[in-house]
Amino acid sequence: MCGIFCYICLTNNSADGEETLQSCRNVLKNRGPNHESTVWHESRVLFYGSVLWHQGASLCAQPIETDQTVLVFNGDVFQPREDVSKSDTLWLLERIESCRNEADLFHLFACLRGPYSVIFLRKEENRLYFARDAVGRNSLLFGRTRNGNVFISSAGGNAASSIVHELPPNGVYFIDLDMASEPDSVTLLPWTDDCTQLEQIFCNKITIRPNVQLKDYPVQMDSFQHHFNFHTLLANESSTEGDIFDRLLRHPEIKNLCNQLLCTLRESVSERIVNTRQHCKMCLETQEACSHAKIGVLFSGGIDCTILALLADEFVPPNCPIELLNVAFEKVNRSNVKLPQIDWNVPDRVTGHASLDELRRLRPNRTWQFVEINVTRSELNEKRNTIANLVFPLRNVLDESLGAALWFASNGTGQKNGASYSSTCRVLLLGSGADELFGGYTRHKAAFERNSSGAPPEDSYRKAYAALEEELNLDWRRLPSRNLARDDRVISDNGVTPRAPYLQEDFIALVRSLKAYQRCYHPLGPGIGDKLMLRLCAYQLGLTQACMLRKRALQFGSRIADRKQNASDRSTYLED
């Protein structure tokens, strides 16, 4: 994980580049506390990189400059490779330099496994390339300064006076630095047909090439074939006795799919735990072997994070604890009556303890460090400016609430067993994507129910599932801009790398090959029907209690948000 930044001087005012970098430097440095440096290319293009060292036997300083290339890379490459002692950044550099043309480059990045954002200059072409992975897991911003120059950065910092947008993860972009007439004109090599809003972001200075045909794409969704239907299976049951999960798992196709999902998710969790330095925050610099926690889970006690915690146990060394980071906020006091003490028993704290008990029952030999992160309103107010800079350029009430919850959770300063404690983990596992993939939001249930009446039962269900399918696809397309880039900026500010196992390429392809009626079945009600297929996986793992917990949004479960506010309203604080 890194803070990456690139500035293209278009006005012969290189001092503007240093000034723009300084406005972003604090948040960029926090993302990569282990090393930072800069490189100027011909006094026209400034590169900056700050490194959070995870992969490779030794730290790989950035930017990397060779005779052919200048590269800054923020991400994790999970491609199988022979020499695991080599940094994934160096591995990527070699492949960039072996590419003969833009088609080769496009294929390289379209097929890259893992979250990333990248900026690199090909000196011979005099082209600057930049991209985010197709899922949009890592942040990359595109901005113009008041002086008319261009910058690309993983975080915006105090650049609020500039025009800044989140870069859509639509493909590989490049700027041809030799085009004297329009040196800031952008070309896109797209890997998606959905390229809306690009003209606005790039001020109509963008050319979109026809889609390039991919060779040997690593995951083919049509290779998965599943023919069951929850509605039909349950409607045709001869007996309704026994637990609903037991009954469904008696069907071989359901059982086989659960095994397939868990096998793929297990591989994803393994990649995100094994591919990292086995040192905690405190011991990385000295390289001393330690038994402190290196892996944490953003832990509300819900089904998504509890599955990840249980699977993480299989790959974390037995002598190392796993941190379960659970955040709670002081309730807004509207009565102005001084309360004797703050009640930290928020909904996520209650479910967190309940799921902790279940993890201890299933894995009694593991040390589970439950970290209670309690945030007062005064502490929240002290950090609002920091959080606003990280959330930028987003400005909604929801962004403010979730940004605050994720920042304090990943900061990890709280209590463990009643004593003060600071998290030592450098990797934080998140349940991001599970709700979008498996139909976990209230709006999914609403879309289903809105279309399931006023017609014969079979026609009704067909219409309802078509509407649900459309809602799931919409949520999937919006995930990078609504959640992922913001969460990456906020969490990484604490020198922690967020990793989202549900968003691994193979797992995504497997789940998205399923129809809506194979992912959830809302007539069974909340806590069962939503994310039904994932709940069946949890049940099969032995999580018989967590599998029935109702979906609760982080902002309400942690009590950071006020339910009276409209989530889509502009935050008055972030506007300032």
C-alpha positions as MATLAB code, in Angstrom:
seq = 'MCGIFCYICLTNNSADGEETLQSCRNVLKNRGPNHESTVWHESRVLFYGSVLWHQGASLCAQPIETDQTVLVFNGDVFQPREDVSKSDTLWLLERIESCRNEADLFHLFACLRGPYSVIFLRKEENRLYFARDAVGRNSLLFGRTRNGNVFISSAGGNAASSIVHELPPNGVYFIDLDMASEPDSVTLLPWTDDCTQLEQIFCNKITIRPNVQLKDYPVQMDSFQHHFNFHTLLANESSTEGDIFDRLLRHPEIKNLCNQLLCTLRESVSERIVNTRQHCKMCLETQEACSHAKIGVLFSGGIDCTILALLADEFVPPNCPIELLNVAFEKVNRSNVKLPQIDWNVPDRVTGHASLDELRRLRPNRTWQFVEINVTRSELNEKRNTIANLVFPLRNVLDESLGAALWFASNGTGQKNGASYSSTCRVLLLGSGADELFGGYTRHKAAFERNSSGAPPEDSYRKAYAALEEELNLDWRRLPSRNLARDDRVISDNGVTPRAPYLQEDFIALVRSLKAYQRCYHPLGPGIGDKLMLRLCAYQLGLTQACMLRKRALQFGSRIADRKQNASDRSTYLED';
ca = [
       0.000    0.000    0.000;
       1.302    3.445   -0.892;
       0.474    7.078   -1.184;
       1.015    7.925   -4.859;
       0.986   11.325   -6.545;
       1.817   12.669   -9.971;
       1.759   16.289  -11.155;
       1.892   17.349  -14.811;
       3.094   20.921  -15.326;
       1.309   22.526  -18.278;
       2.064   26.184  -17.507;
       5.862   26.277  -17.042;
       5.306   26.860  -13.332;
       6.960   23.920  -11.593;
       6.629   25.625   -8.185;
       2.900   24.915   -8.439;
       3.743   21.193   -8.437;
       5.623   21.383   -5.145;
       2.814   23.441   -3.632;
       0.139   20.977   -4.779;
       2.145   18.036   -3.447;
       2.544   19.736   -0.064;
      -1.231   20.195    0.190;
      -1.644   16.410   -0.125;
       1.572   15.247    1.526;
       0.345   14.648    5.066;
      -2.389   12.226    4.045;
      -0.113   10.574    1.473;
       2.662   10.092    4.035;
       0.249    8.524    6.517;
      -0.682    5.937    3.874;
       2.960    4.916    3.505;
       4.873    5.557    6.747;
       7.880    3.329    5.916;
       9.482    5.414    3.136;
       8.831    8.479    0.926;
      10.617   10.174   -1.976;
      10.058   12.274   -5.123;
      11.279   12.215   -8.728;
      11.053   15.016  -11.305;
      11.005   14.022  -14.971;
      12.357   16.821  -17.192;
      11.124   19.480  -14.738;
       7.661   18.809  -16.067;
       6.268   15.719  -14.340;
       6.628   15.257  -10.585;
       6.202   11.799   -9.016;
       5.843   11.100   -5.297;
       5.517    7.793   -3.482;
       5.178    6.805    0.170;
       5.427    3.114    1.009;
       3.660    0.832    3.479;
       5.807   -2.271    3.093;
       3.922   -5.556    2.718;
       5.338   -7.742   -0.048;
       8.927   -8.741   -0.826;
      11.938   -9.605    1.326;
      13.036   -5.968    1.428;
      11.277   -2.626    1.149;
      10.874   -1.378   -2.439;
      11.283    2.416   -2.436;
       9.012    4.464   -4.696;
       8.962    6.147   -7.169;
      10.976    3.621   -9.205;
      12.882    5.120  -12.128;
      14.678    3.168  -14.870;
      15.908    4.105  -18.358;
      12.456    3.235  -19.667;
       9.952    3.971  -16.900;
       8.963    6.001  -13.861;
       6.443    4.083  -11.716;
       4.402    4.614   -8.570;
       2.133    1.727   -7.580;
      -0.431    1.508   -4.805;
      -1.821   -1.960   -4.382;
      -1.362   -5.680   -3.942;
      -0.606   -8.063   -6.788;
      -1.885  -11.544   -5.960;
      -0.780  -13.138   -9.226;
       1.122  -16.399   -8.705;
       4.827  -15.715   -9.212;
       7.960  -17.803   -8.870;
      10.063  -15.417   -6.775;
       7.951  -14.363   -3.787;
      10.968  -12.637   -2.241;
      10.637   -9.953   -4.925;
       8.327   -7.006   -4.317;
       5.092   -7.085   -6.305;
       5.961   -3.549   -7.489;
       9.225   -4.774   -9.061;
       7.360   -7.736  -10.551;
       4.897   -5.313  -12.129;
       7.649   -3.005  -13.402;
       9.231   -5.885  -15.314;
       5.945   -6.682  -17.005;
       5.252   -3.051  -17.884;
       8.657   -2.799  -19.546;
       8.069   -6.026  -21.487;
       4.860   -4.626  -23.029;
       5.362   -3.716  -26.703;
       2.357   -1.425  -27.143;
      -0.774   -0.040  -25.522;
      -2.736   -3.233  -26.248;
      -0.208   -5.236  -24.217;
      -0.438   -2.711  -21.376;
      -4.219   -2.849  -21.449;
      -4.179   -6.638  -21.246;
      -1.654   -6.589  -18.382;
      -3.779   -4.355  -16.175;
      -7.151   -5.805  -17.172;
      -5.933   -9.236  -16.039;
      -4.053   -8.084  -12.926;
      -5.325   -9.824   -9.788;
      -5.676   -7.688   -6.700;
      -6.620   -4.116   -5.732;
      -4.490   -1.360   -7.218;
      -4.084    2.173   -8.463;
      -1.074    2.959  -10.603;
       0.667    5.837  -12.410;
       3.644    5.344  -14.718;
       5.533    7.159  -17.471;
       6.830    5.332  -20.545;
       9.788    7.527  -21.479;
      10.190    6.371  -25.083;
       6.506    7.079  -25.822;
       6.461   10.138  -23.532;
       3.072    8.948  -22.289;
       1.751    9.027  -18.766;
      -0.532    6.072  -17.972;
      -2.814    5.748  -14.928;
      -5.561    3.345  -13.808;
      -7.559    1.802  -10.978;
      -8.488   -1.861  -10.863;
     -11.814   -2.675  -12.517;
     -13.561   -3.243   -9.177;
     -12.360    0.174   -7.942;
     -10.966   -1.072   -4.627;
      -8.172    1.521   -4.370;
      -8.608    5.276   -4.595;
      -7.253    7.494   -7.374;
      -8.228   11.144   -7.828;
      -7.853   13.342  -10.905;
      -7.611   17.090  -10.337;
      -6.818   20.447  -11.875;
      -5.148   23.195   -9.876;
      -6.102   26.857   -9.936;
      -3.115   27.417  -12.245;
      -4.493   25.004  -14.833;
      -2.107   22.129  -14.168;
      -3.098   18.482  -13.662;
      -2.459   16.137  -10.752;
      -3.338   12.513  -10.036;
      -3.268   11.316   -6.429;
      -4.468    8.508   -4.163;
      -5.805   11.131   -1.708;
      -6.777   14.786   -2.031;
      -5.766   16.212    1.341;
      -6.226   19.969    1.414;
      -6.611   20.301   -2.357;
     -10.237   21.308   -1.871;
      -9.725   24.592   -3.768;
      -8.824   22.546   -6.866;
     -11.325   20.773   -9.120;
     -11.002   17.137   -8.065;
     -12.910   13.976   -9.056;
     -12.615   10.311   -8.194;
     -11.250    8.573  -11.275;
     -13.836    6.033  -12.516;
     -12.311    2.525  -12.767;
     -13.229    2.253  -16.437;
      -9.922    1.176  -17.958;
      -6.372    2.385  -18.624;
      -6.031    6.137  -19.167;
      -3.099    7.958  -20.712;
      -1.924   11.498  -21.480;
       0.369   12.018  -24.473;
       2.909   14.576  -23.236;
       4.097   15.317  -26.804;
       0.735   16.739  -27.860;
       1.601   20.431  -27.661;
      -1.876   21.558  -28.757;
      -3.747   19.748  -25.968;
      -1.200   18.385  -23.484;
      -3.867   17.532  -20.906;
      -6.106   15.606  -23.312;
      -6.815   12.097  -21.972;
      -7.314    8.845  -23.874;
      -9.131    5.869  -22.316;
      -8.648    2.232  -23.238;
     -11.917    0.954  -21.667;
     -12.704   -2.418  -20.151;
     -16.346   -1.461  -19.615;
     -19.101    0.023  -21.789;
     -20.280    2.265  -18.919;
     -18.241    5.446  -19.406;
     -20.737    8.078  -18.240;
     -19.585   11.379  -16.671;
     -16.089   11.146  -18.163;
     -16.609   14.229  -20.339;
     -17.477   16.246  -17.226;
     -14.448   14.989  -15.279;
     -12.009   15.625  -18.111;
     -13.654   18.840  -19.361;
     -14.553   17.194  -22.689;
     -10.865   16.502  -23.367;
     -11.161   12.725  -23.517;
     -11.038   10.209  -26.335;
     -12.521    6.755  -25.692;
     -11.065    4.015  -27.859;
     -13.175    1.018  -28.951;
     -13.078   -1.889  -26.518;
      -9.937   -3.980  -26.854;
     -10.537   -7.728  -27.089;
      -9.051   -9.411  -24.014;
      -6.878  -12.489  -24.389;
      -6.930  -15.242  -21.747;
      -9.087  -13.319  -19.283;
      -8.517  -15.072  -15.927;
     -12.168  -15.574  -14.922;
     -15.013  -16.607  -17.213;
     -18.416  -16.102  -15.572;
     -20.194  -18.413  -18.001;
     -18.089  -21.339  -16.759;
     -20.338  -21.552  -13.666;
     -23.668  -23.309  -14.156;
     -26.306  -23.446  -11.374;
     -29.941  -24.353  -11.983;
     -31.705  -24.271   -8.611;
     -34.265  -21.700   -7.453;
     -34.917  -21.023   -3.746;
     -38.577  -20.271   -4.435;
     -39.169  -23.539   -6.290;
     -37.200  -25.654   -3.798;
     -39.123  -24.309   -0.818;
     -42.510  -24.384   -2.561;
     -42.047  -28.057   -3.469;
     -40.887  -29.247   -0.037;
     -42.832  -32.240    1.215;
     -41.929  -31.420    4.828;
     -41.299  -28.089    6.541;
     -40.025  -29.597    9.760;
     -36.579  -28.690   11.024;
     -34.244  -25.740   10.635;
     -34.560  -23.855    7.335;
     -30.782  -23.961    6.835;
     -30.630  -27.705    7.471;
     -33.467  -28.288    5.037;
     -31.861  -26.263    2.264;
     -28.431  -27.820    2.761;
     -29.932  -31.275    2.175;
     -30.256  -30.316   -1.491;
     -27.036  -31.410   -3.262;
     -26.912  -28.349   -5.555;
     -27.124  -25.989   -2.547;
     -24.527  -27.971   -0.616;
     -22.161  -28.043   -3.602;
     -22.502  -24.319   -4.217;
     -21.780  -23.558   -0.547;
     -18.635  -25.671   -0.773;
     -17.598  -23.855   -3.950;
     -18.220  -20.418   -2.431;
     -16.340  -21.249    0.765;
     -13.422  -22.759   -1.134;
     -13.086  -19.598   -3.264;
     -13.529  -17.245   -0.293;
     -11.008  -19.260    1.732;
      -8.444  -18.780   -1.060;
      -9.164  -15.041   -1.081;
      -8.667  -14.745    2.683;
      -5.447  -16.755    2.389;
      -4.040  -14.396   -0.282;
      -4.768  -11.365    1.870;
      -3.139  -12.798    5.002;
      -0.197  -14.809    3.704;
       0.977  -12.148    1.233;
       2.192   -9.652    3.808;
       5.200   -9.106    6.047;
       4.833  -11.084    9.270;
       5.608   -8.104   11.491;
       3.264   -5.834   13.411;
       3.334   -2.024   13.387;
       5.747   -1.913   16.338;
       8.219   -4.537   15.140;
       8.454   -3.920   11.368;
      11.383   -1.521   11.574;
      13.540   -3.816   13.734;
      12.437   -6.938   11.784;
      12.211   -8.831   15.061;
       9.973  -11.886   15.138;
       6.932  -11.076   17.248;
       3.678  -12.607   18.405;
       1.677   -9.355   18.272;
      -1.444   -9.118   16.139;
      -0.772   -8.394   12.452;
      -4.271   -9.075   11.105;
      -7.454   -7.362   12.224;
     -11.114   -7.572   11.237;
     -13.517   -4.625   11.170;
     -15.938   -6.384   13.478;
     -19.588   -5.551   14.082;
     -20.439   -9.166   14.838;
     -22.506   -9.450   11.658;
     -22.413  -12.407    9.314;
     -19.979  -10.862    6.780;
     -17.161  -10.055    9.199;
     -17.673  -13.130   11.411;
     -17.184  -15.447    8.423;
     -13.943  -13.595    7.603;
     -12.704  -13.863   11.190;
     -13.376  -17.605   11.281;
     -11.604  -18.193    7.944;
      -8.692  -15.955    8.979;
      -8.046  -18.329   11.868;
      -6.926  -20.936    9.326;
      -4.054  -18.770    8.016;
      -2.854  -16.621   10.918;
      -0.018  -18.348   12.869;
      -1.400  -20.029   16.036;
       0.747  -17.889   18.363;
      -0.582  -14.578   16.949;
      -3.853  -13.029   18.113;
      -6.485  -11.796   15.665;
      -7.841   -8.350   16.459;
     -11.587   -7.753   16.269;
     -12.005   -3.958   16.049;
     -15.427   -2.818   17.263;
     -16.358    0.883   17.266;
     -19.046    2.756   19.226;
     -19.896    6.457   19.372;
     -21.362    8.567   22.139;
     -25.033    9.179   21.454;
     -26.065   12.697   20.471;
     -27.577   14.276   23.596;
     -30.508   16.401   22.423;
     -31.973   16.935   25.890;
     -28.948   18.896   27.191;
     -29.384   17.017   30.462;
     -26.032   15.847   31.769;
     -25.984   12.058   31.846;
     -24.162   10.219   34.666;
     -22.154    8.110   32.187;
     -21.975    7.225   28.499;
     -23.693    4.038   27.421;
     -21.302    2.278   25.017;
     -23.604   -0.705   24.600;
     -24.489    0.197   21.001;
     -26.104   -2.439   18.743;
     -22.785   -3.416   17.113;
     -21.181   -3.880   20.531;
     -23.947   -6.295   21.548;
     -23.729   -8.378   18.363;
     -19.933   -8.132   18.482;
     -19.783   -9.805   21.885;
     -22.342  -12.439   20.829;
     -20.335  -13.397   17.739;
     -17.090  -13.299   19.747;
     -18.585  -15.975   22.024;
     -19.388  -18.087   18.956;
     -15.844  -17.702   17.578;
     -14.424  -18.740   20.955;
     -16.690  -21.781   20.956;
     -15.598  -22.829   17.463;
     -11.896  -21.870   17.799;
     -11.056  -22.071   21.529;
      -7.283  -22.199   20.944;
      -7.144  -18.846   19.143;
      -6.557  -15.611   21.059;
      -9.322  -13.285   19.901;
      -8.519   -9.693   20.902;
     -11.808   -7.819   21.054;
     -10.886   -4.119   20.919;
     -13.587   -1.742   22.144;
     -13.100    1.629   20.428;
     -15.274    4.186   22.223;
     -15.458    7.636   20.624;
     -16.866   10.646   22.448;
     -18.471   13.517   20.561;
     -15.574   15.800   21.559;
     -13.048   13.290   20.123;
     -15.107   13.103   16.958;
     -15.142   16.885   16.633;
     -11.349   17.020   17.076;
     -10.887   14.718   14.070;
     -13.585   16.090   11.795;
     -11.135   18.141    9.727;
      -8.867   15.116    9.214;
     -11.831   12.988    8.169;
     -13.182   15.703    5.850;
      -9.817   15.845    4.022;
      -9.864   12.063    3.568;
     -13.484   11.809    2.467;
     -12.964   14.646   -0.063;
     -14.135   15.043   -2.811;
     -17.300   13.353   -1.413;
     -19.476   15.566    0.759;
     -22.660   13.722    1.790;
     -23.892   13.044    5.327;
     -23.438    9.308    4.711;
     -19.817    9.830    3.643;
     -19.135   11.854    6.785;
     -20.695    9.212    9.071;
     -19.069    6.174    7.480;
     -15.758    7.994    7.076;
     -15.681    8.763   10.799;
     -16.646    5.208   11.804;
     -13.971    3.666    9.571;
     -11.258    6.142   10.592;
     -11.670    5.513   14.328;
     -12.070    1.762   13.856;
      -8.882    1.471   11.794;
      -7.015    3.772   14.171;
      -7.609    1.038   16.738;
      -7.144    3.092   19.915;
      -9.421    1.684   22.586;
      -9.641   -0.898   25.319;
      -8.940   -4.619   25.503;
     -10.306   -6.433   28.544;
     -10.812   -3.062   30.258;
      -7.217   -1.841   29.750;
      -5.997    0.783   27.277;
      -4.843   -0.726   24.018;
      -3.620    0.382   20.575;
      -4.023   -1.906   17.593;
      -0.812   -3.382   16.167;
      -2.308   -4.839   12.976;
      -1.193   -3.646    9.549;
      -3.913   -5.418    7.542;
      -7.628   -4.917    8.178;
     -10.111   -7.368    6.656;
     -13.422   -5.802    5.603;
     -16.771   -7.297    4.648;
     -17.128   -4.812    1.767;
     -19.124   -6.073   -1.191;
     -21.064   -8.828    0.582;
     -24.313   -6.848    0.724;
     -24.042   -5.756   -2.914;
     -23.290   -9.290   -4.073;
     -25.848  -11.215   -1.985;
     -28.749   -8.747   -1.703;
     -28.292   -7.573    1.863;
     -29.696   -4.041    1.786;
     -33.229   -2.958    2.667;
     -33.584   -1.448   -0.802;
     -33.099   -4.934   -2.289;
     -35.987   -6.254   -0.225;
     -38.062   -3.175   -1.148;
     -37.414   -3.689   -4.880;
     -38.517   -7.318   -4.558;
     -41.684   -6.562   -2.567;
     -42.669   -3.594   -4.717;
     -42.926   -5.879   -7.728;
     -44.314   -9.052   -6.131;
     -48.009   -8.216   -5.935;
     -50.916   -7.671   -8.290;
     -50.286  -10.693  -10.521;
     -50.554  -14.515  -10.377;
     -47.898  -15.938   -8.012;
     -45.471  -17.232  -10.650;
     -45.699  -14.053  -12.756;
     -45.376  -12.009   -9.591;
     -42.155  -13.712   -8.524;
     -40.721  -13.492  -12.037;
     -41.329   -9.730  -12.079;
     -40.025   -9.294   -8.535;
     -36.775  -11.110   -9.272;
     -36.258   -9.131  -12.494;
     -36.533   -5.918  -10.437;
     -34.199   -7.308   -7.774;
     -31.671   -8.337  -10.443;
     -31.707   -4.794  -11.799;
     -31.211   -3.331   -8.301;
     -28.276   -5.673   -7.601;
     -26.602   -4.709  -10.873;
     -27.107   -1.023  -10.122;
     -25.565   -1.395   -6.668;
     -22.629   -3.268   -8.135;
     -21.922   -0.502  -10.659;
     -22.111    2.155   -7.928;
     -19.902    0.340   -5.410;
     -16.561    1.968   -6.438;
     -17.900    5.529   -6.237;
     -20.220    5.089   -3.242;
     -17.923    3.093   -0.964;
     -14.599    1.690   -1.997;
     -12.456    4.713   -2.889;
     -13.633    6.623    0.200;
     -13.033    3.663    2.507;
      -9.538    3.153    1.086;
      -8.576    6.797    1.712;
      -9.963    6.824    5.242;
      -8.587    3.497    6.519;
      -5.146    3.873    4.911;
      -4.601    7.148    6.773;
      -3.843    5.029    9.859;
      -1.019    3.105    8.180;
      -3.323    0.114    7.745;
      -4.093   -1.685    4.488;
      -7.789   -2.501    3.938;
      -8.333   -5.842    2.220;
     -11.757   -7.044    1.117;
     -11.918  -10.835    0.545;
     -15.462  -10.733   -0.862;
     -14.112   -8.572   -3.697;
     -11.599  -11.094   -4.984;
     -11.903  -11.684   -8.737;
     -12.837  -15.394   -8.626;
     -15.348  -14.899   -5.808;
     -17.008  -11.978   -7.614;
     -17.315  -13.988  -10.821;
     -18.804  -16.970   -8.995;
     -21.436  -14.937   -7.117;
     -22.339  -12.775  -10.113;
     -22.900  -15.891  -12.195;
     -25.841  -16.622   -9.863;
     -29.296  -15.271  -10.521;
     -30.915  -13.068   -7.893;
     -33.189  -15.974   -6.873;
     -30.069  -18.024   -6.094;
     -28.492  -15.389   -3.840;
     -31.378  -14.360   -1.578;
     -35.045  -15.101   -0.873;
     -36.692  -12.154    0.846;
     -40.054  -13.847    1.613;
     -38.231  -15.658    4.447;
     -37.811  -12.296    6.186;
     -34.823  -10.265    7.433;
     -32.050  -12.218    9.119;
     -32.718  -15.242    6.901;
     -33.929  -14.323    3.415;
     -31.500  -11.456    2.799;
     -28.067  -12.849    1.820;
     -29.566  -16.338    2.167;
     -26.783  -18.085    0.245;
     -24.095  -16.422    2.388;
     -26.039  -17.329    5.540;
     -26.062  -20.956    4.397;
     -22.268  -20.779    4.041;
     -22.010  -19.378    7.581;
     -24.271  -22.123    8.915;
     -22.157  -24.758    7.216;
     -19.074  -23.296    8.941;
     -20.807  -23.734   12.310;
     -21.868  -20.099   12.810;
     -25.394  -21.076   13.799;
     -26.045  -17.837   15.716;
     -24.274  -15.233   13.540;
     -25.969  -16.615   10.419;
     -29.330  -15.294   11.666;
     -28.305  -11.763   12.654;
     -30.194   -9.031   10.825;
     -28.351   -6.631    8.547;
     -27.470   -3.369   10.298;
     -25.723   -0.437    8.634;
     -22.400    0.519   10.261;
     -23.458    4.133   10.774;
     -26.469    3.041   12.847;
     -24.941    0.000   14.516;
     -22.070    2.135   15.827;
     -24.430    5.067   16.597;
     -22.363    7.612   14.645;
     -25.343    8.654   12.474;
     -28.554   10.462   13.269;
     -31.510    8.599   11.709;
     -33.305   11.926   11.276;
     -30.727   13.025    8.699;
     -31.051   12.240    5.018;
     -27.962   10.261    4.002;
     -27.825   11.912    0.557;
     -27.909   15.471    1.944;
     -24.736   17.509    1.703;
     -22.853   17.514    5.001;
     -22.580   21.088    6.248;
     -19.273   20.189    7.888;
     -17.746   18.597    4.776;
     -18.937   21.531    2.673;
     -16.911   23.860    4.906;
];
